[in-house]
Amino acid sequence: MQMLVKDIVKACNGVLLCGDPETVVTSVETDSRLIEPEALFVPIIGQKTDAHQYIQQTFDKGAVATLTQEHTSMEDSTHCWIYVEQTQDALQRIATVYRNQFQVPVVGVTGSVGKTSTREMIALALSAEKNVMQTQGNSNSQIGLPLTMFQFEKEHTAAVIEMGISEFGEMERLVHIAQPNYAVVTNIGIAHIEQLKTRENIMHEKLKIADAFDEYSILFLNGDDEMLESICETTTLPVVYYGTQPWCTYRAEDIQTNGMKTIFTVHTPTYTSKVTLPVLGMHNVLNALSAIAVAQTMRLNLDKVVEKLSEYQPPEMRQTVYHVDGITVIDDSYNASPDSVKSGIDVLCRLPNQGKKIAVLADMMELGDMSEQAHFDTGVAVGETLTDVIITVGPRAVKIAEGAASVKPDMTVIMCENNREAIDVLKEIVKKEDAMMIKGSRSMKTDEIVKAFL
């Protein structure tokens, strides 16, 4: 990226307290540890830390400018200090202005679960013919998404942007910044229901991803999702469905697994082909369908797209499969919700291992008043699918154990208080040819369990 300080000041309606307005900025960063030369530092006031205290440290690392909401005058003339009323709001304003410099198709991806894997699948598909900019890591929020915009460069010919929300009003702000021309909604679950209260509210907020649509825009929806399948009856938006239902415009049939691969036939309005994915799980079939739908809408060569999809690898800690000393480990420890747990169990059950299948499931957060029932219902769903062993971690996950035992009393169910205890149990019971999946909300740090076996 490249912006002049004077243009940054104008974009955020700030006041240049000191420094040269012609100074060139080539990156924007909120983390003082990641500062590079010629950077603009945006100090965010968080719950635990006020990053204004790191401004001098960023200058020492080569930053040339900083925003500030705590200084209204400044004597320093060697660096640019820009006063703004609120640094996070200013970051979003600057990102909006910067994004407007690029007239390329932007695909927004949202949903209760599966945003990252869907975004990665779409970006991979589009890379068959386009130079794609995409969200890095989990930078999909009120701070992360603006930072993503600064990754745009003139050579990019498409972008795939992940858009995550957990509260009312967040999607409108993200849409104002990213302005997606196309949007994909993966599903409507109960992740973040603590703040959004109902699934209907969650759906309403997610669908605001289409607020910036123009006459050529399209909303791609998962037709296998019970709440999304009827949207076309109540909206004037142009909707295209993908899924396994016979009425879906982009449809998967003859879905099979072969070792660690998933093979299916895709049908589009003008194209039919076999697709091979080097991953397991029904959700990955749906992700691939969304990617094919977006790619065909952009008039890409679908033979090239299907070939690209055969190279897909999941993001780290999102159903990453490891083989260690004859044991298969599925690292799905990045986060958890009832729907994503079911997807993970689907992958575990499809593994071609000869031994036991062990699900290690920790607490799921942000479920509010539904927490106990949601954990219990998740346990019921797991118990109906899995036949071998469930290990739960944490006080909330006890309800998962109870739910599983209610439908399968003979199943081995072990309740642990913490990760250390779960590791000890696993090291006693896991044998060669066994497979285990580890999953829990991010705050449960279940990646500690994964690392104990890697």
LOBA-121861 format. One line per field, with one value per residue (C-alpha): residue number from 1; x, y, z; residue in three letters. Coordinates in nm, 3 decimals. Layout:
N
nr	(NUM|...) .
px	(X|...) .
py	(Y|...) .
pz	(Z|...) .
rest	(ALA|...) .
//
This chain:
454
nr	(1|2|3|4|5|6|7|8|9|10|11|12|13|14|15|16|17|18|19|20|21|22|23|24|25|26|27|28|29|30|31|32|33|34|35|36|37|38|39|40|41|42|43|44|45|46|47|48|49|50|51|52|53|54|55|56|57|58|59|60|61|62|63|64|65|66|67|68|69|70|71|72|73|74|75|76|77|78|79|80|81|82|83|84|85|86|87|88|89|90|91|92|93|94|95|96|97|98|99|100|101|102|103|104|105|106|107|108|109|110|111|112|113|114|115|116|117|118|119|120|121|122|123|124|125|126|127|128|129|130|131|132|133|134|135|136|137|138|139|140|141|142|143|144|145|146|147|148|149|150|151|152|153|154|155|156|157|158|159|160|161|162|163|164|165|166|167|168|169|170|171|172|173|174|175|176|177|178|179|180|181|182|183|184|185|186|187|188|189|190|191|192|193|194|195|196|197|198|199|200|201|202|203|204|205|206|207|208|209|210|211|212|213|214|215|216|217|218|219|220|221|222|223|224|225|226|227|228|229|230|231|232|233|234|235|236|237|238|239|240|241|242|243|244|245|246|247|248|249|250|251|252|253|254|255|256|257|258|259|260|261|262|263|264|265|266|267|268|269|270|271|272|273|274|275|276|277|278|279|280|281|282|283|284|285|286|287|288|289|290|291|292|293|294|295|296|297|298|299|300|301|302|303|304|305|306|307|308|309|310|311|312|313|314|315|316|317|318|319|320|321|322|323|324|325|326|327|328|329|330|331|332|333|334|335|336|337|338|339|340|341|342|343|344|345|346|347|348|349|350|351|352|353|354|355|356|357|358|359|360|361|362|363|364|365|366|367|368|369|370|371|372|373|374|375|376|377|378|379|380|381|382|383|384|385|386|387|388|389|390|391|392|393|394|395|396|397|398|399|400|401|402|403|404|405|406|407|408|409|410|411|412|413|414|415|416|417|418|419|420|421|422|423|424|425|426|427|428|429|430|431|432|433|434|435|436|437|438|439|440|441|442|443|444|445|446|447|448|449|450|451|452|453|454) .
px	(0.000|0.098|-0.072|0.048|-0.002|-0.208|-0.449|-0.471|-0.553|-0.829|-0.966|-1.009|-1.104|-0.801|-0.567|-0.196|-0.028|0.325|0.531|0.550|0.212|0.396|0.534|0.472|0.306|0.343|0.168|-0.084|-0.059|-0.234|0.017|0.336|0.527|0.459|0.564|0.770|0.955|0.726|0.429|0.133|0.064|-0.297|-0.303|-0.624|-0.754|-0.854|-1.000|-0.656|-0.412|-0.402|-0.165|-0.083|0.195|0.375|0.390|0.754|0.844|0.690|0.891|1.205|1.111|1.068|0.707|0.674|0.329|0.080|-0.282|-0.366|-0.680|-0.485|-0.266|-0.402|-0.066|0.283|0.628|0.794|0.850|1.040|0.729|0.370|0.118|-0.248|-0.513|-0.850|-1.151|-1.142|-0.859|-1.063|-1.318|-1.034|-0.877|-1.204|-1.241|-0.888|-0.945|-1.267|-1.095|-0.807|-1.039|-1.222|-0.907|-0.958|-1.228|-1.204|-1.466|-1.481|-1.643|-1.759|-1.790|-1.994|-2.186|-2.199|-1.929|-1.696|-1.611|-1.235|-1.237|-1.497|-1.296|-0.981|-1.164|-1.309|-0.974|-0.806|-1.069|-1.040|-0.661|-0.701|-0.721|-0.701|-0.450|-0.644|-0.613|-0.774|-0.813|-0.512|-0.570|-0.880|-0.861|-1.235|-1.355|-1.394|-1.015|-0.897|-1.106|-0.982|-0.624|-0.706|-0.805|-0.451|-0.329|-0.483|-0.222|-0.266|-0.184|-0.483|-0.774|-1.010|-1.050|-1.215|-1.291|-1.401|-1.658|-1.727|-1.974|-2.088|-2.305|-2.581|-2.465|-2.125|-2.204|-2.311|-1.971|-1.783|-1.987|-1.924|-1.550|-1.525|-1.818|-1.847|-1.990|-2.071|-2.146|-2.152|-2.344|-2.233|-2.502|-2.702|-2.616|-2.610|-2.252|-2.263|-2.627|-2.540|-2.521|-2.763|-3.029|-3.204|-3.115|-3.354|-3.153|-2.830|-2.965|-3.094|-2.755|-2.558|-2.772|-2.676|-2.362|-2.566|-2.622|-2.367|-2.493|-2.539|-2.745|-2.480|-2.429|-2.528|-2.591|-2.476|-2.658|-2.618|-2.937|-2.876|-2.924|-3.282|-3.297|-3.135|-3.330|-3.644|-3.475|-3.551|-3.922|-3.883|-3.608|-3.569|-3.195|-3.054|-2.997|-2.809|-2.822|-2.555|-2.594|-2.714|-3.084|-3.219|-3.337|-2.996|-2.844|-2.500|-2.545|-2.329|-2.426|-2.263|-2.057|-1.802|-1.488|-1.172|-0.908|-0.847|-1.022|-1.380|-1.510|-1.837|-2.007|-2.086|-2.376|-2.400|-2.636|-2.379|-2.118|-2.084|-1.762|-1.605|-1.443|-1.177|-1.096|-0.797|-1.004|-1.299|-1.629|-1.961|-1.895|-1.596|-1.821|-2.045|-1.742|-1.625|-1.971|-1.972|-1.629|-1.742|-2.056|-1.859|-1.598|-1.855|-2.033|-1.700|-1.673|-1.366|-1.272|-1.426|-1.188|-0.905|-1.109|-1.179|-0.809|-0.721|-0.966|-0.780|-0.489|-0.688|-0.536|-0.726|-0.604|-0.402|-0.603|-0.913|-0.939|-0.571|-0.488|-0.161|-0.030|0.200|0.338|0.040|-0.212|-0.431|-0.483|-0.740|-0.649|-0.979|-0.883|-0.923|-1.280|-1.606|-1.982|-2.250|-2.255|-1.878|-1.852|-2.093|-1.882|-1.571|-1.737|-1.839|-1.472|-1.365|-1.622|-1.512|-1.147|-1.029|-0.840|-0.878|-0.878|-1.092|-1.236|-1.199|-1.365|-1.207|-1.461|-1.413|-1.644|-1.820|-1.852|-2.090|-2.404|-2.574|-2.892|-2.883|-2.546|-2.655|-2.912|-2.677|-2.400|-2.644|-2.792|-2.442|-2.366|-2.681|-2.578|-2.225|-2.354|-2.585|-2.291|-1.982|-1.943|-1.619|-1.492|-1.583|-1.357|-1.493|-1.289|-1.431|-1.744|-1.979|-1.874|-2.003|-2.341|-2.193|-2.103|-2.454|-2.613|-2.398|-2.466|-2.841|-2.850|-2.559|-2.521|-2.250|-2.020|-1.695|-1.740|-1.465|-1.501|-1.186|-1.150|-0.864|-0.633|-0.360|-0.602|-0.727|-0.369|-0.301|-0.617|-0.539|-0.185|-0.331|-0.600|-0.473|-0.317|-0.182|-0.451|-0.666|-0.789|-0.882|-1.034|-0.965|-1.207|-1.309|-1.363|-1.048|-1.030|-1.006|-0.665|-0.723|-0.428|-0.226|-0.370|-0.273|0.083|0.122|0.087|0.285) .
py	(0.000|0.363|0.674|1.023|1.149|1.441|1.195|0.989|1.305|1.390|1.034|1.017|1.382|1.419|1.703|1.685|1.797|1.786|1.626|1.648|1.599|1.462|1.168|0.835|0.552|0.196|-0.007|0.033|-0.163|-0.183|-0.426|-0.247|-0.577|-0.600|-0.249|-0.213|0.092|0.363|0.236|0.422|0.302|0.299|0.266|0.096|0.130|-0.226|-0.386|-0.463|-0.227|0.129|0.099|0.471|0.374|0.198|0.493|0.576|0.208|0.201|0.509|0.330|0.044|0.273|0.393|0.739|0.833|0.760|0.831|0.949|1.030|1.127|1.410|1.741|1.913|1.788|1.947|1.649|1.740|1.428|1.206|1.267|1.276|1.278|1.364|1.186|1.157|0.777|0.568|0.259|0.469|0.654|0.322|0.220|0.551|0.530|0.170|0.268|0.541|0.308|0.026|0.266|0.295|-0.063|-0.152|-0.531|-0.793|-0.843|-1.154|-1.123|-1.445|-1.473|-1.733|-1.886|-2.145|-2.230|-1.877|-1.930|-2.263|-2.130|-1.814|-2.017|-2.249|-1.958|-1.778|-2.097|-2.145|-1.787|-1.813|-2.040|-1.722|-1.426|-1.262|-1.287|-1.084|-1.256|-1.213|-1.342|-1.552|-1.444|-1.070|-1.049|-0.809|-0.437|-0.401|-0.697|-0.625|-0.265|-0.393|-0.648|-0.367|-0.231|-0.557|-0.446|-0.383|-0.270|-0.617|-0.779|-0.870|-1.011|-1.026|-1.265|-1.103|-1.285|-1.089|-1.197|-1.039|-1.107|-0.803|-0.591|-0.324|-0.474|-0.600|-0.255|-0.114|-0.402|-0.371|0.004|-0.068|-0.378|-0.307|-0.665|-0.713|-1.077|-1.247|-1.604|-1.704|-2.046|-2.119|-1.981|-2.146|-2.033|-1.907|-1.565|-1.616|-1.478|-1.130|-1.168|-1.357|-1.556|-1.738|-1.506|-1.208|-1.381|-1.440|-1.083|-0.942|-1.180|-1.094|-0.729|-0.838|-0.751|-0.388|-0.254|-0.460|-0.310|-0.437|-0.697|-0.841|-1.192|-1.351|-1.714|-1.916|-2.268|-2.446|-2.722|-2.474|-2.485|-2.111|-1.996|-2.219|-2.004|-1.663|-1.641|-1.625|-1.310|-1.107|-0.908|-0.977|-1.192|-1.527|-1.834|-2.154|-2.421|-2.753|-3.112|-3.034|-3.112|-2.751|-2.594|-2.418|-2.556|-2.911|-3.199|-3.561|-3.905|-3.794|-4.059|-4.089|-4.270|-4.278|-3.914|-3.780|-3.672|-3.722|-3.586|-3.477|-3.108|-2.988|-2.623|-2.467|-2.530|-2.767|-3.113|-3.264|-3.491|-3.299|-3.446|-3.276|-3.393|-3.349|-3.518|-3.377|-3.277|-2.913|-2.916|-3.030|-2.729|-2.499|-2.627|-2.574|-2.212|-2.164|-2.313|-2.097|-1.776|-1.876|-1.949|-1.620|-1.448|-1.650|-1.848|-2.172|-2.436|-2.710|-2.497|-2.423|-2.792|-2.867|-2.595|-2.734|-3.064|-2.879|-2.750|-2.772|-2.659|-2.362|-2.437|-2.561|-2.605|-2.980|-3.010|-3.381|-3.516|-3.874|-3.939|-4.281|-4.459|-4.226|-3.984|-3.644|-3.394|-3.050|-2.857|-2.656|-2.304|-2.257|-2.442|-2.412|-2.684|-2.682|-2.690|-2.977|-3.178|-3.102|-3.216|-3.540|-3.599|-3.580|-3.806|-4.069|-4.067|-4.137|-4.474|-4.569|-4.923|-4.836|-4.630|-4.291|-4.050|-3.709|-3.462|-3.183|-2.879|-2.598|-2.385|-2.016|-1.730|-1.945|-1.742|-1.886|-2.168|-2.295|-2.597|-2.715|-2.653|-2.856|-3.137|-3.140|-3.146|-3.448|-3.620|-3.554|-3.682|-3.990|-4.075|-4.064|-4.172|-4.522|-4.526|-4.263|-3.908|-3.709|-3.376|-3.087|-2.814|-2.758|-2.672|-2.976|-3.206|-3.156|-3.293|-3.608|-3.630|-3.584|-3.856|-4.098|-4.037|-4.189|-4.435|-4.551|-4.807|-4.552|-4.470|-4.114|-3.953|-3.608|-3.403|-3.073|-2.938|-3.003|-3.161|-3.421|-3.490|-3.538|-3.790|-3.985|-3.988|-4.112|-4.407|-4.508|-4.410|-4.691|-4.725|-4.705|-4.483|-4.142|-3.845|-3.505|-3.215|-2.922|-2.642|-2.268|-2.064|-1.967|-2.338|-2.358|-2.716|-2.679|-2.770|-3.121|-3.137|-3.025|-3.298|-3.555|-3.377) .
pz	(0.000|-0.028|0.109|0.194|0.547|0.417|0.251|0.571|0.769|0.521|0.519|0.896|0.948|1.173|1.266|1.183|1.505|1.362|1.089|0.710|0.535|0.229|0.432|0.260|0.457|0.321|0.591|0.873|1.195|1.534|1.689|1.795|1.771|1.396|1.297|0.979|0.840|0.694|0.895|1.040|1.394|1.513|1.893|2.004|2.357|2.454|2.763|2.905|2.733|2.600|2.304|2.313|2.555|2.267|2.025|2.092|2.061|1.711|1.609|1.723|1.489|1.189|1.203|1.045|1.174|1.447|1.522|1.871|2.064|2.376|2.244|2.114|2.067|1.993|1.964|1.787|1.422|1.312|1.308|1.206|1.489|1.378|1.634|1.592|1.818|1.822|1.677|1.586|1.399|1.224|1.120|0.959|0.777|0.634|0.525|0.349|0.149|0.061|-0.048|-0.282|-0.493|-0.620|-0.869|-0.855|-0.762|-0.385|-0.235|0.126|0.330|0.648|0.847|1.192|1.123|0.837|0.725|0.714|0.530|0.283|0.223|0.163|-0.077|-0.278|-0.292|-0.413|-0.684|-0.808|-0.812|-1.116|-1.326|-1.090|-0.856|-0.531|-0.213|0.084|0.457|0.646|0.956|1.144|1.060|1.001|1.270|1.337|1.358|1.152|0.843|0.801|0.830|0.559|0.322|0.335|0.177|-0.154|-0.425|-0.784|-0.919|-0.744|-0.970|-0.705|-0.328|-0.083|0.251|0.566|0.767|1.125|1.365|1.718|1.797|1.645|1.401|1.327|0.977|0.854|0.950|0.787|0.467|0.452|0.458|0.235|-0.002|-0.130|-0.479|-0.406|-0.076|0.053|0.368|0.489|0.751|1.042|1.373|1.735|1.762|1.935|2.033|2.378|2.222|1.930|2.131|1.851|1.530|1.347|1.469|1.367|1.016|0.988|1.087|0.861|0.557|0.593|0.407|0.095|0.199|-0.051|-0.346|-0.691|-0.985|-1.076|-0.727|-0.620|-0.279|-0.261|0.006|0.143|0.037|0.291|0.577|0.704|0.772|0.451|0.213|0.231|0.202|-0.171|-0.085|0.125|-0.044|-0.364|-0.365|-0.647|-0.474|-0.597|-0.395|-0.362|-0.182|-0.216|-0.256|-0.606|-0.653|-0.584|-0.885|-0.791|-0.672|-0.547|-0.614|-0.574|-0.272|-0.174|0.035|-0.071|0.200|0.294|-0.018|-0.090|-0.444|-0.581|-0.903|-0.937|-1.152|-1.255|-1.511|-1.787|-1.645|-1.491|-1.356|-1.097|-0.812|-0.585|-0.254|-0.045|0.274|0.441|0.562|0.410|0.494|0.261|-0.025|0.043|0.060|-0.279|-0.426|-0.311|-0.468|-0.799|-0.794|-0.739|-0.999|-1.268|-1.195|-1.261|-1.585|-1.491|-1.665|-1.438|-1.547|-1.408|-1.095|-1.026|-1.073|-0.820|-0.564|-0.571|-0.406|-0.108|0.240|0.551|0.755|1.067|1.369|1.153|1.094|1.015|1.003|1.142|1.146|1.442|1.530|1.377|1.543|1.344|1.511|1.383|1.514|1.515|1.820|1.682|1.804|1.864|1.835|1.819|1.440|1.399|1.648|1.433|1.125|1.309|1.418|1.056|0.955|1.243|1.151|0.786|0.868|0.732|1.052|1.193|1.563|1.799|1.712|2.005|2.029|2.273|2.323|2.546|2.657|2.394|2.481|2.395|2.403|2.677|2.828|2.573|2.692|2.899|2.646|2.352|2.513|2.596|2.243|2.097|2.311|2.185|1.823|1.888|2.069|1.781|1.537|1.725|1.865|2.061|2.307|2.414|2.644|2.766|2.906|3.130|3.338|3.050|2.848|3.123|2.956|2.630|2.823|2.969|2.627|2.469|2.755|2.724|2.376|2.406|2.769|2.680|2.515|2.696|2.824|3.034|3.192|3.258|3.438|3.226|2.931|3.145|3.274|2.921|2.798|3.075|2.992|2.621|2.677|2.866|2.617|2.271|2.069|1.716|1.448|1.673|1.559|1.772|1.710|1.948|1.958|2.194|2.213|2.168|2.536|2.628|2.453|2.340|2.102|2.415|2.382|2.015|2.088|2.348|2.069|1.799) .
rest	(MET|GLN|MET|LEU|VAL|LYS|ASP|ILE|VAL|LYS|ALA|CYS|ASN|GLY|VAL|LEU|LEU|CYS|GLY|ASP|PRO|GLU|THR|VAL|VAL|THR|SER|VAL|GLU|THR|ASP|SER|ARG|LEU|ILE|GLU|PRO|GLU|ALA|LEU|PHE|VAL|PRO|ILE|ILE|GLY|GLN|LYS|THR|ASP|ALA|HIS|GLN|TYR|ILE|GLN|GLN|THR|PHE|ASP|LYS|GLY|ALA|VAL|ALA|THR|LEU|THR|GLN|GLU|HIS|THR|SER|MET|GLU|ASP|SER|THR|HIS|CYS|TRP|ILE|TYR|VAL|GLU|GLN|THR|GLN|ASP|ALA|LEU|GLN|ARG|ILE|ALA|THR|VAL|TYR|ARG|ASN|GLN|PHE|GLN|VAL|PRO|VAL|VAL|GLY|VAL|THR|GLY|SER|VAL|GLY|LYS|THR|SER|THR|ARG|GLU|MET|ILE|ALA|LEU|ALA|LEU|SER|ALA|GLU|LYS|ASN|VAL|MET|GLN|THR|GLN|GLY|ASN|SER|ASN|SER|GLN|ILE|GLY|LEU|PRO|LEU|THR|MET|PHE|GLN|PHE|GLU|LYS|GLU|HIS|THR|ALA|ALA|VAL|ILE|GLU|MET|GLY|ILE|SER|GLU|PHE|GLY|GLU|MET|GLU|ARG|LEU|VAL|HIS|ILE|ALA|GLN|PRO|ASN|TYR|ALA|VAL|VAL|THR|ASN|ILE|GLY|ILE|ALA|HIS|ILE|GLU|GLN|LEU|LYS|THR|ARG|GLU|ASN|ILE|MET|HIS|GLU|LYS|LEU|LYS|ILE|ALA|ASP|ALA|PHE|ASP|GLU|TYR|SER|ILE|LEU|PHE|LEU|ASN|GLY|ASP|ASP|GLU|MET|LEU|GLU|SER|ILE|CYS|GLU|THR|THR|THR|LEU|PRO|VAL|VAL|TYR|TYR|GLY|THR|GLN|PRO|TRP|CYS|THR|TYR|ARG|ALA|GLU|ASP|ILE|GLN|THR|ASN|GLY|MET|LYS|THR|ILE|PHE|THR|VAL|HIS|THR|PRO|THR|TYR|THR|SER|LYS|VAL|THR|LEU|PRO|VAL|LEU|GLY|MET|HIS|ASN|VAL|LEU|ASN|ALA|LEU|SER|ALA|ILE|ALA|VAL|ALA|GLN|THR|MET|ARG|LEU|ASN|LEU|ASP|LYS|VAL|VAL|GLU|LYS|LEU|SER|GLU|TYR|GLN|PRO|PRO|GLU|MET|ARG|GLN|THR|VAL|TYR|HIS|VAL|ASP|GLY|ILE|THR|VAL|ILE|ASP|ASP|SER|TYR|ASN|ALA|SER|PRO|ASP|SER|VAL|LYS|SER|GLY|ILE|ASP|VAL|LEU|CYS|ARG|LEU|PRO|ASN|GLN|GLY|LYS|LYS|ILE|ALA|VAL|LEU|ALA|ASP|MET|MET|GLU|LEU|GLY|ASP|MET|SER|GLU|GLN|ALA|HIS|PHE|ASP|THR|GLY|VAL|ALA|VAL|GLY|GLU|THR|LEU|THR|ASP|VAL|ILE|ILE|THR|VAL|GLY|PRO|ARG|ALA|VAL|LYS|ILE|ALA|GLU|GLY|ALA|ALA|SER|VAL|LYS|PRO|ASP|MET|THR|VAL|ILE|MET|CYS|GLU|ASN|ASN|ARG|GLU|ALA|ILE|ASP|VAL|LEU|LYS|GLU|ILE|VAL|LYS|LYS|GLU|ASP|ALA|MET|MET|ILE|LYS|GLY|SER|ARG|SER|MET|LYS|THR|ASP|GLU|ILE|VAL|LYS|ALA|PHE|LEU) .
//
